[in-house]
Amino acid sequence: MQAKTHPIRSITYQAFILTVLVCSLILDSQTVFAEGSDSAATTAITSNTKSTGGMVDRSHDIKEKQKKDNSIQNRAARTEAHHTTSDSWIHNVDFEYLLDNDGDGFFHRFRVTFDADTRLVSDRIYAKLFLNKQLDSQDEERLYYVTENFSIIGEALSDSYEVTTSLTEDYDSDIYNLRVAIYDAYTHELLDSINAYDDEDLYGRYLEQVDQDAFQSTVFTIQELTIALSNDTDNDGFFPELDITIDADMSFGAEWVALSVFIVDPVGIETLLYQNNEWFISGYQSSDKDITNVLLESGYLSDYYHIRAKLYDTDNGLLLTTADTTRSAGLSIESEDYDNSFDSGNGHHDDNYYGAESDGHGGALGWWSLIGLAALLYFRKK
């Protein structure tokens, strides 16, 4: 005897499955965000810009060390000018132009790096960064980035902070001044502020929004490349597992692209870690990030490495853009066979073999899978 079907129950069941999947994806995205908030970079979307920021170690920079030698005199001069009397202050700010695609002298992408110091052993602070047209008053400045809370240690160079910014809209080609201000992380008291008249690096910068910086063509950038290290079994400060987050953007539209991620050893040799040949990115969205876990299984001696990401056109293989972590001092990495995790004898694989496995790509592909599943359920219902 043929069993009777119950359309209403079937539809209800399918709706339940779809709801569970949606909730699962939402919870997963919240988990990734929570992990990212404690990593070296954070993203704030403020006033029609897209920025990423994180701490960098500049202790190897000879020029920065020379600037530090004069820090006592610089601080005394600024205190005498009643600029700041707090226990923490901004020692130095650097500005760097990054991208001018049409060659007209106006850039849509730039980087600000600042070093804050304290008389205390350490202090917990955060910073705000502002932009305003040179002819505007400071009252008309626009907040474009707020850092997460971070710690500064005495007058160290290892606690500098850099913010990379793309101007996405509502920034006409013009000359802009910048300002950086730091605040107490607990009381939110203003500790110090440097503007264009305190530091020439913040004065008279030629900037424009991204759609005014192209020859009627799409501009691709890798806005974020964040590495979180984990699983240091032998507690020697070197890690075999990496969570790699990459946020690629395009000035307008949406497109399928290919991603290759490499590990770069101390002498500059690239080794491919993983590829994502089906990555859908859209405009300046942050929901389309590629999030991948990589376990270095063998062949990597304990040393300082860099990660390099390259974005390609899926049709012709043309390199669209690249990004790496070379502004930092290097990532303390070793493979699992050097981490005392395989056996008590600390045995190693063949040193000529570099083994790694990767797992998981986040972002837009998860949502496309969800849309596809919803369509499948709909047609099955029909």
C-alpha positions in Angstrom: 0.0 0.0 0.0 1.4 3.3 -1.0 1.9 5.8 1.8 0.2 9.1 1.6 2.4 12.2 1.4 1.9 15.3 3.5 2.9 18.5 1.5 2.5 20.8 4.5 4.8 18.6 6.7 7.3 18.3 3.8 7.4 22.1 3.3 7.7 22.7 7.1 10.7 20.2 7.3 12.5 21.9 4.4 11.9 25.3 6.0 13.3 24.0 9.3 16.5 22.6 7.5 17.0 26.0 5.7 16.6 27.9 9.0 19.2 25.7 10.7 21.6 26.3 7.9 21.1 30.0 8.0 21.6 30.2 11.8 24.7 28.0 11.5 26.3 30.3 8.9 25.5 33.4 11.0 27.0 31.8 14.2 30.1 30.8 12.2 30.6 34.3 10.9 30.3 35.7 14.5 32.9 33.2 15.7 35.3 34.3 13.0 34.8 37.9 13.8 35.4 37.2 17.5 38.7 35.5 16.8 39.7 38.3 14.4 39.1 41.0 17.1 42.0 39.6 19.1 44.4 39.3 16.1 46.9 41.8 14.7 44.4 43.5 12.5 40.9 44.9 12.8 38.7 46.6 10.3 36.6 49.7 10.8 34.4 51.1 8.1 34.0 54.8 8.8 33.1 57.8 6.7 33.2 56.2 3.2 36.6 54.5 3.6 37.8 51.0 4.1 40.8 50.6 6.4 42.7 47.8 8.2 45.1 48.3 11.1 47.5 46.4 13.2 50.7 46.6 15.3 54.1 46.4 13.6 57.6 45.8 14.9 59.9 48.6 13.7 62.8 47.8 16.1 64.9 46.7 13.1 64.5 50.1 11.4 67.7 52.1 11.7 66.1 55.4 10.9 63.4 54.9 13.5 66.1 54.1 16.1 67.8 57.3 15.3 64.5 59.2 15.7 64.1 57.5 19.1 67.5 58.8 20.2 66.0 62.3 20.0 62.8 61.4 21.7 63.6 63.1 25.0 64.3 66.4 23.4 61.2 66.1 21.2 59.0 65.3 24.1 60.4 68.2 26.2 59.8 70.6 23.3 56.2 69.5 22.9 55.5 69.6 26.6 56.9 73.1 26.8 54.5 74.0 24.0 51.6 72.6 26.2 50.8 70.1 23.5 50.5 67.2 26.0 51.2 66.6 29.7 49.9 63.1 29.9 52.0 60.0 30.7 51.5 58.7 27.1 52.0 60.6 23.8 52.5 60.1 20.1 56.2 60.1 19.4 56.2 60.0 15.6 53.8 59.6 12.6 54.7 58.5 9.0 52.6 58.7 5.9 53.1 56.6 2.8 51.3 56.9 -0.6 50.4 53.4 -2.0 48.2 53.5 -5.2 47.7 56.1 -7.9 46.3 54.0 -10.8 45.8 56.8 -13.4 49.1 58.6 -12.6 47.5 62.0 -12.0 49.3 62.5 -8.6 46.2 61.8 -6.5 46.2 58.5 -4.6 43.2 56.5 -3.4 45.2 54.2 -1.1 47.7 55.2 1.6 49.2 54.1 4.9 49.7 55.9 8.2 52.1 54.5 10.8 52.5 56.0 14.3 54.5 55.2 17.4 53.1 56.0 20.8 55.3 56.1 23.9 54.6 56.2 27.6 56.4 57.1 30.8 54.7 54.1 32.5 55.9 50.5 32.1 53.0 50.0 29.8 49.7 51.6 28.9 46.5 50.5 27.2 45.3 52.9 24.5 43.3 53.2 21.3 43.6 55.8 18.5 41.4 57.7 16.1 42.5 58.9 12.7 40.9 61.9 10.9 40.9 63.5 7.4 39.9 66.9 6.3 40.5 69.0 3.2 43.3 71.4 3.6 41.1 74.5 3.2 38.5 73.2 5.7 38.7 74.0 9.4 39.5 71.2 11.9 35.8 71.3 12.9 35.0 69.8 9.5 37.4 66.9 9.7 36.1 63.4 9.2 36.8 60.4 11.4 37.9 57.5 9.1 39.3 54.9 11.4 39.3 53.8 15.1 41.8 51.1 16.2 41.1 48.4 18.7 42.6 48.7 22.2 46.3 47.9 22.2 49.3 48.1 24.6 52.3 50.3 24.3 55.5 49.6 26.3 57.8 52.4 27.4 59.6 53.9 24.4 59.8 50.6 22.5 59.7 50.5 18.7 58.0 47.1 18.6 54.6 48.6 19.4 54.1 50.8 16.4 50.7 50.8 14.7 49.9 51.1 11.0 46.6 51.7 9.3 46.1 51.1 5.5 43.2 52.9 3.9 41.3 53.0 0.6 39.0 56.0 0.0 35.9 54.3 -1.4 33.6 57.3 -2.1 32.8 61.0 -1.3 36.4 62.1 -1.5 37.0 64.4 -4.4 40.4 64.9 -5.8 41.9 67.4 -3.4 44.6 68.2 -0.9 43.9 66.7 2.6 45.4 67.1 6.0 45.4 64.3 8.6 45.2 64.0 12.4 46.0 61.2 14.8 44.7 61.1 18.4 45.3 58.6 21.2 42.9 57.9 24.1 43.0 56.0 27.4 41.4 52.6 26.7 39.6 52.6 30.1 38.7 56.2 30.7 38.5 57.4 27.1 40.5 60.5 28.1 42.3 62.2 25.2 46.0 61.6 25.8 47.6 63.3 22.8 46.9 64.5 19.3 49.1 65.3 16.3 47.9 67.2 13.3 49.3 68.6 10.1 51.0 71.5 11.9 52.8 69.3 14.4 54.1 66.8 11.8 54.7 67.5 8.1 53.9 63.9 7.2 50.2 64.7 7.9 50.2 67.9 5.8 49.0 68.5 2.3 48.3 65.0 1.0 46.9 64.5 -2.6 44.0 62.0 -2.3 40.9 61.0 -4.1 38.3 58.3 -4.1 38.9 55.0 -5.9 36.5 55.5 -8.8 38.3 58.7 -9.8 41.6 56.9 -9.9 41.1 54.5 -12.8 41.1 54.5 -16.6 37.5 53.3 -16.8 38.8 49.9 -15.5 38.3 47.9 -12.3 40.9 48.4 -9.5 41.7 45.3 -7.4 43.3 45.5 -4.0 44.0 43.1 -1.1 42.8 45.2 1.8 43.5 42.7 4.6 46.0 39.9 5.1 45.7 38.7 8.7 47.7 35.8 10.2 46.8 34.2 13.5 49.3 31.6 14.8 48.4 28.7 17.1 49.4 25.2 18.4 52.8 25.8 19.8 53.1 22.3 21.4 56.7 22.7 22.7 56.2 26.3 23.9 59.2 27.6 22.1 57.4 30.6 20.5 57.2 29.0 17.0 53.9 27.8 15.6 52.9 25.2 13.0 49.3 26.3 12.5 48.1 29.4 10.7 44.6 30.9 10.3 44.9 33.2 7.3 42.2 35.8 6.5 42.3 37.7 3.2 39.9 40.4 2.2 40.1 41.3 -1.5 38.2 44.2 -3.0 37.4 45.7 -6.4 36.4 49.3 -7.2 33.1 48.3 -8.6 31.1 45.3 -9.8 31.6 41.6 -8.8 33.8 38.9 -10.2 35.2 35.4 -9.8 38.9 35.5 -9.1 41.7 33.0 -8.2 43.9 33.3 -5.1 47.3 31.8 -4.5 48.9 32.0 -1.0 52.6 31.4 -0.5 54.9 31.1 2.5 58.2 33.1 2.0 61.3 31.8 3.8 64.0 34.1 5.2 66.0 34.1 1.9 62.9 35.0 -0.1 62.0 31.7 -1.7 58.2 31.2 -2.2 56.4 27.9 -1.5 52.7 27.6 -2.4 50.5 26.9 0.6 47.1 26.7 -1.0 44.9 28.0 -3.8 41.3 29.1 -4.1 40.4 29.1 -7.8 36.7 29.9 -7.3 36.5 33.0 -5.2 33.6 35.4 -5.7 34.3 39.0 -4.6 32.0 42.0 -4.8 33.0 45.7 -4.4 34.2 46.7 -1.0 32.2 44.1 0.9 33.8 42.4 3.9 31.5 39.4 3.9 33.4 37.8 1.0 36.7 37.2 3.0 38.7 34.0 2.3 39.4 32.3 5.6 41.7 29.3 5.6 43.4 27.2 8.2 46.8 25.9 7.2 48.8 23.2 9.1 52.5 23.1 8.2 53.2 19.4 8.5 56.9 19.1 7.7 60.1 20.7 6.4 59.9 24.2 8.0 62.7 24.9 10.4 62.0 27.3 13.3 62.5 30.7 11.8 60.8 33.9 10.7 58.6 33.7 7.6 56.3 35.9 5.6 53.0 35.2 3.9 52.3 36.4 0.4 48.9 36.5 -1.3 48.4 36.9 -5.1 45.1 37.5 -6.8 44.6 36.4 -10.5 42.1 36.8 -13.3 40.4 33.4 -13.6 40.1 33.7 -17.4 43.6 34.7 -18.5 45.7 34.2 -15.4 46.7 37.9 -15.3 48.1 39.0 -11.9 45.6 41.5 -10.5 47.2 42.5 -7.2 49.5 41.1 -4.4 50.0 41.7 -0.7 52.4 40.3 1.9 53.4 40.6 5.5 56.9 41.9 4.9 56.3 45.2 6.9 56.4 43.1 10.0 59.5 41.5 11.5 58.4 38.1 10.4 56.1 35.4 11.7 57.6 32.9 14.1 56.8 29.6 12.3 57.9 26.0 12.3 56.4 22.8 10.9 54.7 20.2 13.0 57.6 17.8 12.9 59.8 20.5 14.5 57.2 21.1 17.2 57.6 17.9 19.2 54.1 16.9 18.2 54.7 13.7 16.2 56.7 11.7 18.8 58.8 12.1 21.9 62.0 11.6 19.8 61.4 14.9 17.9 61.8 13.0 14.6 61.7 15.0 11.4 60.5 14.3 7.9 62.8 14.7 4.9 64.0 18.3 5.0 63.6 18.5 1.2 59.9 17.9 1.5 57.7 20.8 2.5 54.3 19.5 3.5 51.2 21.5 4.4 47.5 21.0 4.4 44.8 23.6 4.2 41.1 23.5 5.1 38.2 25.9 4.5 37.4 29.0 2.5 35.0 31.4 4.1 33.1 34.4 2.8 30.9 34.7 -0.2 31.2 31.0 -1.3 29.3 29.9 1.9 26.5 32.2 1.1 26.4 31.1 -2.6 26.1 27.5 -1.3 23.2 28.6 0.9 21.4 30.2 -2.0 22.0 27.1 -4.1 20.6 24.9 -1.4 17.5 27.2 -1.0 17.0 26.9 -4.8 17.3 23.1 -4.6 14.7 22.9 -1.9 12.4 25.2 -3.8 12.5 23.0 -7.0 12.1 19.8 -5.0 9.0 21.3 -3.4 7.7 22.2 -6.9 
